[in-house]
Amino acid sequence: MTKTVTLRLKEEVYNLFQEAAQAENRPLSNLIETAALGRLRDQQFVDPEEMEAILSDRTLLDSLKKGSRQARSRRGRFVD
């Protein structure tokens, strides 16, 4: 089910979005939705190079595994 969202934009920002949407021959709402989803994906997921660095860091992996075990057993503590 789709939802309607009201978005308040400065006129110059609106014009930039509108020009980009027209250049790609698609609705303004689709352009904004696609851009927002892309931004979320970029923030939520790591790129292949970053994942390789994570997976090659033995100390980090050991720490993550230890923290995961502690969380499952409800031990450990939250750090601010």
Secondary structure, DSSP 8 states (H G I E B T S, - for coil): ----------HHHHHHHHHHHHHTTS-HHHHHHHHHHHHHHHHHS--HHHHHHHHH-HHHHHHHHHHHHHHHTT-S----
